[in-house]
């Protein structure tokens, strides 16, 4: 049996979830194994050599002797590499934990080094999975690994010292596109940042979509000057909002109406600019112009996209997958009429990309419904296309997910007939279906095992024949469908909400730009602050007692009381005037 097989066997027993993830990892091309002059393999990641190219075994032993190992506390070593510096500790049988930043490096270590002694007591942690490590502990650092992941090392050191070391209360402006698939993600992102406790405002450009479409219809491919003026108008709106709100960070979603010049202006005025490119880089090439102008460019894909970004000058790029908003996508009780209207044995929600049009006729003999736009109404699929191919609202999508026995999820591809065999990102539907507690059958993607356990938290297929076989099986096994759907929802709520994902984004930003985002404390509730300044019998006291704890700004307080159509009471009008006076001071009007 090979070293890899032996290590994996032990890891499966000690930590089956981690074993499954590592077994599914695809090692990037810039991770290279070579033989040292003494014959033992060493590892190079990009330009960083993790071990001696002459004698990595001796280097590991020397490193071990050089460490200060006083005391009896457990040891935590940051950085696994190929494990040469770990082996001496294991031979001493001292309790030792290893935190390795990279799944790919962990995979290569298990392929090249006998680490069963470490794996047997579940001593390996990968990435941020170190919250269960014992404290107090002595931290030792493998410097080549730290150079590859300095931010994670800082977070581990802060965790072991009980100091979070992360940015504090932030002001964040989320910028949406006018339309498209990333528009709802902007709303989910704004809510996610608020759930993390940050003062967040969403600049929603969707009300301008009607004018945008009218301009497109009127000018066609002409009117270049008009389009420039239109874009400048949208930019002025963004700048105005930015200068009023004064955020610490501007967080743009894909297709947001920003230009390289505008990004430079935002950065020059003091904001950190992040951009979440929630699209396939092979389909939408506009990233080449925008990415270099950002502080952090988040992507759904890893290599070769990250290297391509570096080539155009966007070196601060990072992987950030999608997530789900459980306030929108959730289990939903349905009326008998809704079950009849939206229910089916098999359903699909999404646009009619070519690969789906080619693939879906294979299900026409089933109780199958297709929901969404851009489907050919004069094709073989016409009988199963619902509402003549109208767009599906979020509310309808949640009902369809809950009403359908099996939700089909085939990722889009303009380059393939049917399944993309090299699919390297997960679409929003993977997470939305899981959050809704719906059973999904999804085409295999290389990232899937990182987020869900295939066949335990969702079902997968790699061909039409396999899809049909699993549809037949799961239609006949209701209990198993329910079990898998419940497990998928639990995993999504525990690890894959937008609050989780955006905390990851903030961690990455701290890695790439340490100490740039402020560490201010969250402001005191303005209602409590104002109550201290008025007599107990003042009319404002009863009003301010109603203020929710999560409201931290006077502007939020005013908006809270102005909701609805009822006229303002005298105390509410006083608050509004106070807010207007404060805003006037900020703008230099008084």
LUMLOZA-745491 format. One record per residue (C-alpha): residue in three letters; residue number from 1; x, y, z. Coordinates in Angstrom, 3 decimals. Example, Ala and Ser with C-alpha at 12.3 -4.5 7.8 and 13.67 -1.06 7.14 Angstrom:
BEGIN
ALA	1	12.300	-4.500	7.800 $
SER	2	13.670	-1.060	7.140 $
***
This chain:
BEGIN
UNK	1	0.000	0.000	0.000 $
UNK	2	1.357	3.478	-0.881 $
UNK	3	2.188	6.214	1.643 $
UNK	4	-0.825	8.180	0.368 $
UNK	5	-3.176	5.232	0.835 $
UNK	6	-1.878	4.514	4.358 $
UNK	7	-2.164	8.161	5.428 $
UNK	8	-5.639	8.469	3.936 $
UNK	9	-6.793	5.291	5.671 $
UNK	10	-5.751	6.648	9.077 $
UNK	11	-7.190	10.113	8.368 $
UNK	12	-10.536	8.616	7.311 $
UNK	13	-10.784	6.979	10.702 $
UNK	14	-9.720	10.068	12.675 $
UNK	15	-11.385	12.822	10.607 $
UNK	16	-13.510	11.470	7.736 $
UNK	17	-14.698	14.936	6.639 $
UNK	18	-11.152	16.265	6.211 $
UNK	19	-10.098	13.038	4.477 $
UNK	20	-12.871	13.453	1.945 $
UNK	21	-11.909	17.058	1.212 $
UNK	22	-8.199	16.337	0.839 $
UNK	23	-8.905	13.332	-1.378 $
UNK	24	-10.828	15.574	-3.769 $
UNK	25	-8.225	18.348	-3.985 $
UNK	26	-6.741	19.215	-7.363 $
UNK	27	-3.141	20.350	-6.857 $
UNK	28	-2.357	23.620	-8.732 $
UNK	29	0.356	23.630	-11.377 $
UNK	30	2.580	25.983	-9.369 $
UNK	31	2.948	23.353	-6.587 $
UNK	32	6.002	21.385	-7.739 $
UNK	33	7.692	18.387	-6.148 $
UNK	34	11.371	17.833	-7.001 $
UNK	35	14.178	15.638	-5.665 $
UNK	36	16.777	17.284	-3.447 $
UNK	37	20.459	16.577	-3.921 $
UNK	38	20.269	14.059	-1.065 $
UNK	39	17.394	12.302	-2.787 $
UNK	40	14.445	13.295	-0.554 $
UNK	41	11.632	15.231	-2.255 $
UNK	42	11.109	18.913	-1.528 $
UNK	43	8.212	21.235	-2.370 $
UNK	44	8.111	24.593	-4.128 $
UNK	45	4.909	26.668	-4.150 $
UNK	46	5.219	29.383	-6.757 $
UNK	47	8.518	31.071	-5.946 $
UNK	48	8.546	29.907	-2.312 $
UNK	49	10.641	26.819	-1.495 $
UNK	50	9.247	25.125	1.626 $
UNK	51	12.350	23.012	2.299 $
UNK	52	16.035	22.767	1.547 $
UNK	53	16.768	21.731	-2.019 $
UNK	54	19.956	20.110	-0.710 $
UNK	55	18.951	18.072	2.387 $
UNK	56	15.401	18.698	3.654 $
UNK	57	15.648	15.883	6.226 $
UNK	58	18.627	17.459	8.040 $
UNK	59	17.036	20.886	7.737 $
UNK	60	13.929	19.588	9.524 $
UNK	61	15.991	18.065	12.330 $
UNK	62	17.985	21.289	12.744 $
UNK	63	14.764	23.300	12.892 $
UNK	64	13.438	21.003	15.612 $
UNK	65	16.567	21.450	17.744 $
UNK	66	16.425	25.240	17.351 $
UNK	67	12.907	25.586	18.774 $
UNK	68	12.271	26.654	22.339 $
UNK	69	10.150	23.809	23.687 $
UNK	70	10.096	24.732	27.348 $
UNK	71	7.028	23.828	29.362 $
UNK	72	4.466	21.066	29.086 $
UNK	73	1.813	22.838	27.036 $
UNK	74	0.731	21.224	23.761 $
UNK	75	2.658	22.407	20.720 $
UNK	76	0.940	24.030	17.733 $
UNK	77	3.120	24.228	14.630 $
UNK	78	2.082	26.561	11.828 $
UNK	79	2.989	25.007	8.481 $
UNK	80	3.221	21.370	7.426 $
UNK	81	5.173	21.526	4.173 $
UNK	82	6.226	17.952	3.465 $
UNK	83	6.541	17.302	7.191 $
UNK	84	10.308	17.041	7.686 $
UNK	85	10.275	19.464	10.637 $
UNK	86	7.263	17.672	12.160 $
UNK	87	8.701	14.152	12.341 $
UNK	88	11.158	14.790	15.220 $
UNK	89	8.300	16.016	17.439 $
UNK	90	6.236	12.943	16.597 $
UNK	91	9.130	10.652	17.505 $
UNK	92	9.271	12.347	20.916 $
UNK	93	5.557	11.574	21.316 $
UNK	94	4.845	15.094	22.540 $
UNK	95	1.299	16.269	21.864 $
UNK	96	1.685	18.289	18.684 $
UNK	97	-0.888	19.894	16.407 $
UNK	98	-0.127	21.190	12.928 $
UNK	99	-2.064	23.967	11.167 $
UNK	100	-1.437	23.911	7.405 $
UNK	101	-2.906	26.835	5.418 $
UNK	102	-3.258	24.962	2.105 $
UNK	103	-5.290	21.891	1.196 $
UNK	104	-3.005	21.310	-1.790 $
UNK	105	0.117	21.286	0.411 $
UNK	106	-1.620	18.941	2.865 $
UNK	107	-2.446	16.610	-0.020 $
UNK	108	1.165	16.576	-1.240 $
UNK	109	2.450	15.963	2.293 $
UNK	110	0.190	12.933	2.651 $
UNK	111	1.399	11.652	-0.702 $
UNK	112	5.081	11.960	0.189 $
UNK	113	5.520	11.562	3.959 $
UNK	114	4.378	8.957	6.490 $
UNK	115	2.337	11.107	8.859 $
UNK	116	0.194	8.415	10.425 $
UNK	117	1.456	9.257	13.914 $
UNK	118	0.056	12.806	13.502 $
UNK	119	-3.151	11.795	11.762 $
UNK	120	-3.986	8.995	14.200 $
UNK	121	-4.903	11.422	17.004 $
UNK	122	-6.413	13.967	14.581 $
UNK	123	-3.522	16.378	14.946 $
UNK	124	-3.806	18.003	11.503 $
UNK	125	-5.844	21.154	10.869 $
UNK	126	-6.154	22.747	7.422 $
UNK	127	-7.041	26.386	6.733 $
UNK	128	-9.113	28.110	9.405 $
UNK	129	-10.182	24.871	11.027 $
UNK	130	-8.323	25.460	14.287 $
UNK	131	-11.007	26.671	16.678 $
UNK	132	-10.942	23.379	18.598 $
UNK	133	-7.212	23.530	19.376 $
UNK	134	-6.339	23.431	23.069 $
UNK	135	-5.471	26.640	24.883 $
UNK	136	-3.000	27.517	26.304 $
UNK	137	-0.561	26.143	23.736 $
UNK	138	2.933	26.970	22.520 $
UNK	139	3.017	28.222	18.924 $
UNK	140	5.971	27.378	16.673 $
UNK	141	6.205	28.838	13.180 $
UNK	142	7.582	27.289	9.984 $
UNK	143	8.690	30.526	8.327 $
UNK	144	8.319	29.456	4.655 $
UNK	145	4.683	28.546	5.362 $
UNK	146	4.103	31.840	7.163 $
UNK	147	5.391	33.746	4.137 $
UNK	148	2.708	32.070	2.013 $
UNK	149	-0.125	32.800	4.476 $
UNK	150	0.840	35.626	6.863 $
UNK	151	-2.750	36.554	7.637 $
UNK	152	-3.727	33.067	8.740 $
UNK	153	-0.653	32.913	10.961 $
UNK	154	-1.673	36.187	12.616 $
UNK	155	-5.187	34.867	13.217 $
UNK	156	-3.857	31.628	14.701 $
UNK	157	-1.509	33.556	16.998 $
UNK	158	-4.371	35.857	18.007 $
UNK	159	-6.654	32.867	18.665 $
UNK	160	-4.080	31.142	20.881 $
UNK	161	-3.547	34.396	22.796 $
UNK	162	-7.304	35.144	23.060 $
UNK	163	-6.917	38.314	20.976 $
UNK	164	-9.074	38.401	17.828 $
UNK	165	-6.897	40.965	16.061 $
UNK	166	-9.567	41.604	13.426 $
UNK	167	-11.090	44.866	12.160 $
UNK	168	-13.785	46.345	14.334 $
UNK	169	-17.007	48.141	13.519 $
UNK	170	-16.935	49.220	9.858 $
UNK	171	-18.922	51.457	7.542 $
UNK	172	-19.462	49.519	4.304 $
UNK	173	-21.090	50.661	1.061 $
UNK	174	-22.304	47.758	-1.103 $
UNK	175	-22.762	48.680	-4.782 $
UNK	176	-25.182	46.659	-6.899 $
UNK	177	-25.458	46.325	-10.684 $
UNK	178	-28.505	47.541	-12.589 $
UNK	179	-29.703	43.992	-13.270 $
UNK	180	-28.504	40.427	-13.630 $
UNK	181	-27.613	37.493	-11.437 $
UNK	182	-25.322	39.487	-9.173 $
UNK	183	-28.049	41.980	-8.245 $
UNK	184	-29.666	39.783	-5.561 $
UNK	185	-26.182	38.867	-4.313 $
UNK	186	-25.637	42.567	-3.569 $
UNK	187	-28.725	42.570	-1.353 $
UNK	188	-27.643	39.373	0.382 $
UNK	189	-24.164	40.830	0.901 $
UNK	190	-25.513	44.002	2.490 $
UNK	191	-27.631	41.932	4.864 $
UNK	192	-24.651	39.675	5.622 $
UNK	193	-22.444	42.630	6.574 $
UNK	194	-25.238	43.980	8.798 $
UNK	195	-25.553	40.584	10.490 $
UNK	196	-21.844	40.829	11.279 $
UNK	197	-22.586	44.090	13.081 $
UNK	198	-21.279	46.601	10.526 $
UNK	199	-22.975	49.839	9.488 $
UNK	200	-23.889	48.930	5.912 $
UNK	201	-25.727	50.714	3.147 $
UNK	202	-26.755	49.243	-0.197 $
UNK	203	-26.553	51.472	-3.254 $
UNK	204	-29.192	49.733	-5.380 $
UNK	205	-28.972	50.710	-9.038 $
UNK	206	-31.875	48.505	-10.170 $
UNK	207	-34.374	51.445	-10.306 $
UNK	208	-32.277	52.801	-13.194 $
UNK	209	-32.531	49.617	-15.241 $
UNK	210	-35.684	50.792	-17.061 $
UNK	211	-33.925	53.938	-18.262 $
UNK	212	-30.842	51.897	-19.181 $
UNK	213	-32.906	49.506	-21.290 $
UNK	214	-34.820	52.353	-22.946 $
UNK	215	-31.534	54.005	-23.881 $
UNK	216	-30.260	50.733	-25.339 $
UNK	217	-33.455	50.272	-27.372 $
UNK	218	-33.336	53.825	-28.666 $
UNK	219	-29.652	53.967	-29.636 $
UNK	220	-28.788	50.357	-30.508 $
UNK	221	-25.085	50.181	-31.315 $
UNK	222	-24.914	53.938	-31.883 $
UNK	223	-24.908	56.846	-29.484 $
UNK	224	-21.509	56.231	-27.896 $
UNK	225	-21.525	59.730	-26.409 $
UNK	226	-24.924	59.117	-24.843 $
UNK	227	-23.664	55.899	-23.239 $
UNK	228	-20.648	57.724	-21.818 $
UNK	229	-22.899	60.436	-20.378 $
UNK	230	-25.214	57.789	-18.921 $
UNK	231	-22.351	55.951	-17.224 $
UNK	232	-20.987	59.236	-15.901 $
UNK	233	-24.433	60.014	-14.463 $
UNK	234	-24.444	56.683	-12.588 $
UNK	235	-20.910	57.303	-11.381 $
UNK	236	-21.923	60.698	-10.002 $
UNK	237	-24.704	58.998	-8.036 $
UNK	238	-22.180	56.581	-6.565 $
UNK	239	-19.739	59.355	-5.713 $
UNK	240	-22.481	61.386	-4.081 $
UNK	241	-23.528	58.455	-1.933 $
UNK	242	-19.905	57.724	-1.080 $
UNK	243	-19.198	61.293	0.032 $
UNK	244	-22.358	61.395	2.128 $
UNK	245	-21.859	58.015	3.820 $
UNK	246	-18.016	58.053	4.031 $
UNK	247	-17.528	54.276	4.168 $
UNK	248	-14.339	52.499	5.200 $
UNK	249	-14.873	50.059	2.347 $
UNK	250	-16.740	50.045	-0.966 $
UNK	251	-17.823	46.505	-1.875 $
UNK	252	-18.817	46.245	-5.555 $
UNK	253	-20.641	43.312	-7.127 $
UNK	254	-20.049	42.100	-10.667 $
UNK	255	-21.516	44.402	-13.356 $
UNK	256	-21.748	47.343	-10.935 $
UNK	257	-21.501	50.595	-12.965 $
UNK	258	-17.919	51.448	-12.071 $
UNK	259	-14.928	52.270	-14.262 $
UNK	260	-11.173	52.108	-13.576 $
UNK	261	-11.160	55.903	-13.206 $
UNK	262	-13.952	55.816	-10.623 $
UNK	263	-12.183	53.075	-8.671 $
UNK	264	-9.063	55.253	-8.516 $
UNK	265	-11.156	58.172	-7.266 $
UNK	266	-12.733	56.093	-4.489 $
UNK	267	-9.327	54.858	-3.364 $
UNK	268	-7.874	58.379	-3.488 $
UNK	269	-10.659	59.569	-1.186 $
UNK	270	-9.703	57.036	1.448 $
UNK	271	-11.841	53.934	0.916 $
UNK	272	-10.629	50.390	0.493 $
UNK	273	-12.228	49.049	-2.706 $
UNK	274	-13.210	45.392	-2.995 $
UNK	275	-14.874	43.810	-6.031 $
UNK	276	-16.650	40.432	-6.010 $
UNK	277	-16.513	38.992	-9.533 $
UNK	278	-19.288	36.387	-9.228 $
UNK	279	-18.989	35.347	-12.889 $
UNK	280	-17.048	32.944	-15.101 $
UNK	281	-13.844	34.692	-16.153 $
UNK	282	-13.816	32.810	-19.464 $
UNK	283	-17.229	34.193	-20.419 $
UNK	284	-16.969	37.782	-19.141 $
UNK	285	-13.524	39.307	-19.873 $
UNK	286	-14.154	42.823	-18.519 $
UNK	287	-12.197	41.833	-15.380 $
UNK	288	-9.014	42.690	-17.284 $
UNK	289	-9.834	46.411	-17.097 $
UNK	290	-11.365	46.577	-13.617 $
UNK	291	-9.311	44.201	-11.483 $
UNK	292	-6.055	46.211	-11.433 $
UNK	293	-7.912	49.214	-9.988 $
UNK	294	-9.190	47.378	-6.897 $
UNK	295	-7.560	46.725	-3.539 $
UNK	296	-8.958	43.184	-3.453 $
UNK	297	-10.549	41.309	-6.345 $
UNK	298	-12.605	38.325	-5.182 $
UNK	299	-13.278	35.447	-7.586 $
UNK	300	-15.309	32.238	-7.753 $
UNK	301	-12.459	30.439	-9.535 $
UNK	302	-8.881	29.651	-8.596 $
UNK	303	-6.181	28.788	-11.117 $
UNK	304	-5.570	29.665	-13.869 $
UNK	305	-7.682	32.752	-13.159 $
UNK	306	-5.575	33.949	-10.226 $
UNK	307	-2.408	33.792	-12.335 $
UNK	308	-4.161	35.609	-15.198 $
UNK	309	-5.138	38.364	-12.760 $
UNK	310	-1.529	38.708	-11.635 $
UNK	311	-0.469	39.111	-15.254 $
UNK	312	-2.728	42.147	-15.713 $
UNK	313	-1.509	43.735	-12.477 $
UNK	314	-4.229	42.554	-10.062 $
UNK	315	-1.979	40.778	-7.589 $
UNK	316	-4.361	41.178	-4.646 $
UNK	317	-6.847	38.575	-5.842 $
UNK	318	-8.493	35.940	-3.666 $
UNK	319	-10.944	33.067	-3.926 $
UNK	320	-14.346	33.760	-2.363 $
UNK	321	-17.175	31.332	-3.222 $
UNK	322	-20.869	32.109	-3.110 $
UNK	323	-23.212	31.402	-0.202 $
UNK	324	-26.906	31.514	0.742 $
UNK	325	-29.212	33.983	2.461 $
UNK	326	-31.348	31.867	4.833 $
UNK	327	-33.793	34.734	5.333 $
UNK	328	-34.784	34.288	1.680 $
UNK	329	-34.111	30.616	0.981 $
UNK	330	-35.760	28.535	3.693 $
UNK	331	-38.235	25.699	4.147 $
UNK	332	-41.670	27.085	3.361 $
UNK	333	-45.157	25.720	4.097 $
UNK	334	-47.241	25.722	0.907 $
UNK	335	-50.954	25.739	0.272 $
UNK	336	-52.480	22.885	-1.765 $
UNK	337	-52.819	25.300	-4.686 $
UNK	338	-49.139	26.286	-4.466 $
UNK	339	-48.080	22.650	-4.310 $
UNK	340	-50.132	21.939	-7.437 $
UNK	341	-48.856	24.978	-9.314 $
UNK	342	-45.180	24.795	-8.405 $
UNK	343	-44.726	21.119	-7.671 $
UNK	344	-43.259	18.431	-9.936 $
UNK	345	-41.265	15.246	-9.655 $
UNK	346	-38.360	17.058	-11.312 $
UNK	347	-37.860	20.826	-11.661 $
UNK	348	-35.254	23.261	-12.883 $
UNK	349	-35.055	27.021	-12.213 $
UNK	350	-32.702	29.057	-14.398 $
UNK	351	-31.958	30.552	-17.790 $
UNK	352	-31.965	28.572	-21.018 $
UNK	353	-28.263	28.324	-21.784 $
UNK	354	-27.310	26.181	-24.756 $
UNK	355	-25.926	23.272	-22.761 $
UNK	356	-29.187	23.028	-20.819 $
UNK	357	-31.245	23.118	-24.010 $
UNK	358	-29.149	20.237	-25.325 $
UNK	359	-29.348	18.203	-22.103 $
UNK	360	-32.902	18.600	-20.838 $
UNK	361	-34.772	16.771	-23.627 $
UNK	362	-33.447	13.653	-21.907 $
UNK	363	-36.063	14.182	-19.172 $
UNK	364	-39.156	14.873	-21.272 $
UNK	365	-40.717	11.510	-20.414 $
UNK	366	-40.771	12.530	-16.721 $
UNK	367	-42.977	14.878	-14.697 $
UNK	368	-40.624	17.776	-15.447 $
UNK	369	-41.036	21.548	-15.205 $
UNK	370	-38.626	24.233	-16.421 $
UNK	371	-38.850	27.700	-14.888 $
UNK	372	-36.981	30.764	-16.086 $
UNK	373	-36.225	32.937	-19.105 $
UNK	374	-34.400	32.573	-22.433 $
UNK	375	-35.902	29.197	-23.298 $
UNK	376	-36.959	28.490	-26.936 $
UNK	377	-40.735	28.237	-26.971 $
UNK	378	-40.704	26.570	-30.404 $
UNK	379	-38.479	23.658	-29.347 $
UNK	380	-39.097	20.165	-27.997 $
UNK	381	-38.888	21.639	-24.496 $
UNK	382	-41.899	23.921	-25.035 $
UNK	383	-44.428	21.636	-23.239 $
UNK	384	-42.473	21.761	-19.971 $
UNK	385	-41.495	25.479	-20.001 $
UNK	386	-43.649	27.304	-17.448 $
UNK	387	-45.253	30.751	-17.833 $
UNK	388	-43.930	31.042	-21.400 $
UNK	389	-40.400	31.525	-20.149 $
UNK	390	-41.052	34.449	-17.799 $
UNK	391	-38.418	35.395	-15.239 $
UNK	392	-38.852	33.777	-11.830 $
UNK	393	-38.950	35.947	-8.712 $
UNK	394	-37.164	34.985	-5.510 $
UNK	395	-40.499	34.274	-3.841 $
UNK	396	-41.509	31.921	-6.650 $
UNK	397	-38.105	30.215	-6.671 $
UNK	398	-38.378	29.361	-2.981 $
UNK	399	-41.842	27.888	-3.558 $
UNK	400	-40.588	25.828	-6.508 $
UNK	401	-37.647	24.525	-4.467 $
UNK	402	-39.988	23.467	-1.661 $
UNK	403	-42.701	22.022	-3.905 $
UNK	404	-40.475	19.904	-6.171 $
UNK	405	-39.388	16.415	-5.200 $
UNK	406	-36.064	16.688	-7.042 $
UNK	407	-34.467	20.008	-7.994 $
UNK	408	-32.152	19.628	-10.967 $
UNK	409	-29.092	21.898	-10.952 $
UNK	410	-27.070	21.874	-14.173 $
UNK	411	-24.431	24.631	-14.259 $
UNK	412	-24.506	26.832	-17.340 $
UNK	413	-21.850	26.649	-20.047 $
UNK	414	-21.735	28.348	-23.456 $
UNK	415	-18.938	25.991	-24.524 $
UNK	416	-20.390	22.512	-23.962 $
UNK	417	-23.297	20.307	-24.918 $
UNK	418	-24.653	19.256	-21.545 $
UNK	419	-22.234	18.888	-18.635 $
UNK	420	-19.022	20.869	-18.413 $
UNK	421	-16.433	18.210	-17.453 $
UNK	422	-14.061	20.884	-16.133 $
UNK	423	-16.531	22.920	-14.083 $
UNK	424	-14.484	24.864	-11.538 $
UNK	425	-16.968	26.998	-9.575 $
UNK	426	-20.325	26.593	-7.821 $
UNK	427	-23.379	28.586	-8.869 $
UNK	428	-25.724	30.310	-6.371 $
UNK	429	-28.311	27.555	-6.763 $
UNK	430	-26.073	25.015	-4.995 $
UNK	431	-26.283	27.061	-1.812 $
UNK	432	-29.827	28.407	-2.261 $
UNK	433	-31.295	24.921	-2.642 $
UNK	434	-29.398	23.686	0.384 $
UNK	435	-30.573	26.612	2.524 $
UNK	436	-34.172	25.993	1.446 $
UNK	437	-33.938	22.402	2.673 $
UNK	438	-34.640	21.177	-0.870 $
UNK	439	-33.272	18.006	-2.399 $
UNK	440	-30.920	18.782	-5.292 $
UNK	441	-29.274	16.722	-8.002 $
UNK	442	-26.275	18.713	-9.284 $
UNK	443	-23.695	18.087	-11.989 $
UNK	444	-20.273	17.229	-10.581 $
UNK	445	-17.960	20.195	-9.973 $
UNK	446	-14.383	20.038	-8.711 $
UNK	447	-15.145	22.377	-5.772 $
UNK	448	-18.140	20.429	-4.450 $
UNK	449	-16.323	18.318	-1.825 $
UNK	450	-14.931	21.474	-0.218 $
UNK	451	-18.441	22.637	0.674 $
UNK	452	-20.795	19.649	0.790 $
UNK	453	-20.398	15.910	1.174 $
UNK	454	-21.480	14.434	-2.172 $
UNK	455	-24.248	11.844	-1.869 $
UNK	456	-24.718	12.751	1.817 $
UNK	457	-25.695	16.447	1.662 $
UNK	458	-26.628	16.614	-2.018 $
UNK	459	-26.678	14.174	-4.937 $
UNK	460	-24.481	14.449	-8.028 $
UNK	461	-24.387	13.204	-11.612 $
UNK	462	-21.785	13.100	-14.380 $
UNK	463	-23.944	11.965	-17.324 $
UNK	464	-27.518	11.819	-18.524 $
UNK	465	-27.680	8.102	-17.768 $
UNK	466	-26.499	8.634	-14.192 $
UNK	467	-28.914	11.542	-13.717 $
UNK	468	-31.850	9.422	-14.867 $
UNK	469	-30.757	6.506	-12.694 $
UNK	470	-30.576	8.708	-9.598 $
UNK	471	-33.870	10.439	-10.375 $
UNK	472	-35.561	7.040	-10.523 $
UNK	473	-33.899	5.934	-7.299 $
UNK	474	-34.639	9.038	-5.246 $
UNK	475	-38.234	9.336	-6.421 $
UNK	476	-38.713	5.881	-4.911 $
UNK	477	-36.876	6.702	-1.652 $
UNK	478	-38.573	9.678	-0.003 $
UNK	479	-36.916	9.178	3.389 $
UNK	480	-33.446	9.271	1.850 $
UNK	481	-34.315	12.441	-0.070 $
UNK	482	-35.448	14.084	3.146 $
UNK	483	-32.335	12.994	5.029 $
UNK	484	-29.946	14.343	2.385 $
UNK	485	-31.857	17.616	2.050 $
UNK	486	-31.866	18.139	5.833 $
UNK	487	-28.135	17.435	6.043 $
UNK	488	-27.452	19.890	3.214 $
UNK	489	-29.464	22.606	4.943 $
UNK	490	-27.666	22.021	8.238 $
UNK	491	-24.247	22.289	6.552 $
UNK	492	-25.302	25.461	4.709 $
UNK	493	-26.556	27.179	7.871 $
UNK	494	-23.410	26.197	9.772 $
UNK	495	-20.823	27.219	7.182 $
UNK	496	-22.216	28.797	4.008 $
UNK	497	-24.390	31.807	4.758 $
UNK	498	-23.452	35.260	3.497 $
UNK	499	-22.506	36.236	7.036 $
UNK	500	-19.968	33.385	7.048 $
UNK	501	-18.689	34.265	3.593 $
UNK	502	-18.315	37.970	4.197 $
UNK	503	-16.435	37.353	7.416 $
UNK	504	-14.061	35.318	5.231 $
UNK	505	-13.826	38.319	2.904 $
UNK	506	-12.897	40.608	5.799 $
UNK	507	-10.312	38.083	6.996 $
UNK	508	-8.774	37.974	3.524 $
UNK	509	-8.701	41.767	3.333 $
UNK	510	-6.918	41.841	6.680 $
UNK	511	-4.415	39.290	5.320 $
UNK	512	-3.697	41.372	2.226 $
UNK	513	-3.956	44.823	3.802 $
UNK	514	-3.141	44.426	7.513 $
UNK	515	-4.186	47.275	9.807 $
UNK	516	-5.837	49.233	6.954 $
UNK	517	-9.438	48.782	8.107 $
UNK	518	-10.170	50.594	11.400 $
UNK	519	-10.597	48.889	14.748 $
UNK	520	-13.172	51.234	16.198 $
UNK	521	-15.737	50.026	18.693 $
UNK	522	-19.393	49.775	17.819 $
UNK	523	-21.204	53.025	18.682 $
UNK	524	-23.543	53.086	21.603 $
UNK	525	-27.233	52.764	20.850 $
UNK	526	-28.325	56.357	19.976 $
UNK	527	-31.647	55.912	21.721 $
UNK	528	-29.921	55.135	25.016 $
UNK	529	-27.467	58.016	24.472 $
UNK	530	-30.249	60.535	23.799 $
UNK	531	-32.351	59.358	26.760 $
UNK	532	-29.507	60.339	29.078 $
UNK	533	-29.687	63.934	27.802 $
UNK	534	-33.412	64.552	28.384 $
UNK	535	-35.456	64.665	31.592 $
UNK	536	-37.321	61.479	32.492 $
UNK	537	-40.684	63.142	31.836 $
UNK	538	-39.686	64.458	28.376 $
UNK	539	-41.942	63.251	25.487 $
UNK	540	-38.926	61.782	23.727 $
UNK	541	-38.308	59.249	26.514 $
UNK	542	-41.215	56.965	25.605 $
UNK	543	-40.293	57.124	21.936 $
UNK	544	-36.593	56.386	22.474 $
UNK	545	-37.390	53.423	24.708 $
UNK	546	-38.637	51.619	21.594 $
UNK	547	-35.298	51.783	19.753 $
UNK	548	-33.895	48.312	18.915 $
UNK	549	-30.382	47.583	20.191 $
UNK	550	-29.014	46.917	16.694 $
UNK	551	-29.598	50.552	15.644 $
UNK	552	-26.307	52.407	16.087 $
UNK	553	-26.687	55.626	14.054 $
UNK	554	-29.004	58.599	14.340 $
UNK	555	-29.817	58.246	10.635 $
UNK	556	-30.916	54.645	11.184 $
UNK	557	-33.002	55.813	14.133 $
UNK	558	-34.783	58.413	11.997 $
UNK	559	-35.415	55.889	9.208 $
UNK	560	-36.818	53.460	11.795 $
UNK	561	-39.433	55.958	12.947 $
UNK	562	-40.229	57.258	9.454 $
UNK	563	-41.266	53.844	8.087 $
UNK	564	-44.878	53.777	6.977 $
UNK	565	-47.271	56.444	5.758 $
UNK	566	-48.403	57.928	9.086 $
UNK	567	-47.456	61.582	9.694 $
UNK	568	-44.566	62.222	12.080 $
UNK	569	-45.417	62.839	15.704 $
UNK	570	-43.867	65.870	17.415 $
UNK	571	-41.100	63.788	19.119 $
UNK	572	-40.347	62.012	15.821 $
UNK	573	-40.134	65.360	14.022 $
UNK	574	-37.661	66.561	16.660 $
UNK	575	-35.410	63.592	15.945 $
UNK	576	-35.680	64.200	12.227 $
UNK	577	-34.694	67.870	12.629 $
UNK	578	-31.768	66.860	14.846 $
UNK	579	-30.581	64.449	12.166 $
UNK	580	-30.925	67.067	9.411 $
UNK	581	-28.927	69.551	11.482 $
UNK	582	-26.198	66.936	12.024 $
UNK	583	-26.069	66.195	8.285 $
UNK	584	-25.864	69.905	7.507 $
UNK	585	-22.847	70.241	9.793 $
UNK	586	-21.140	67.360	8.000 $
UNK	587	-21.737	68.947	4.604 $
UNK	588	-20.644	72.418	5.718 $
UNK	589	-24.066	74.013	5.214 $
UNK	590	-24.205	75.615	8.683 $
***
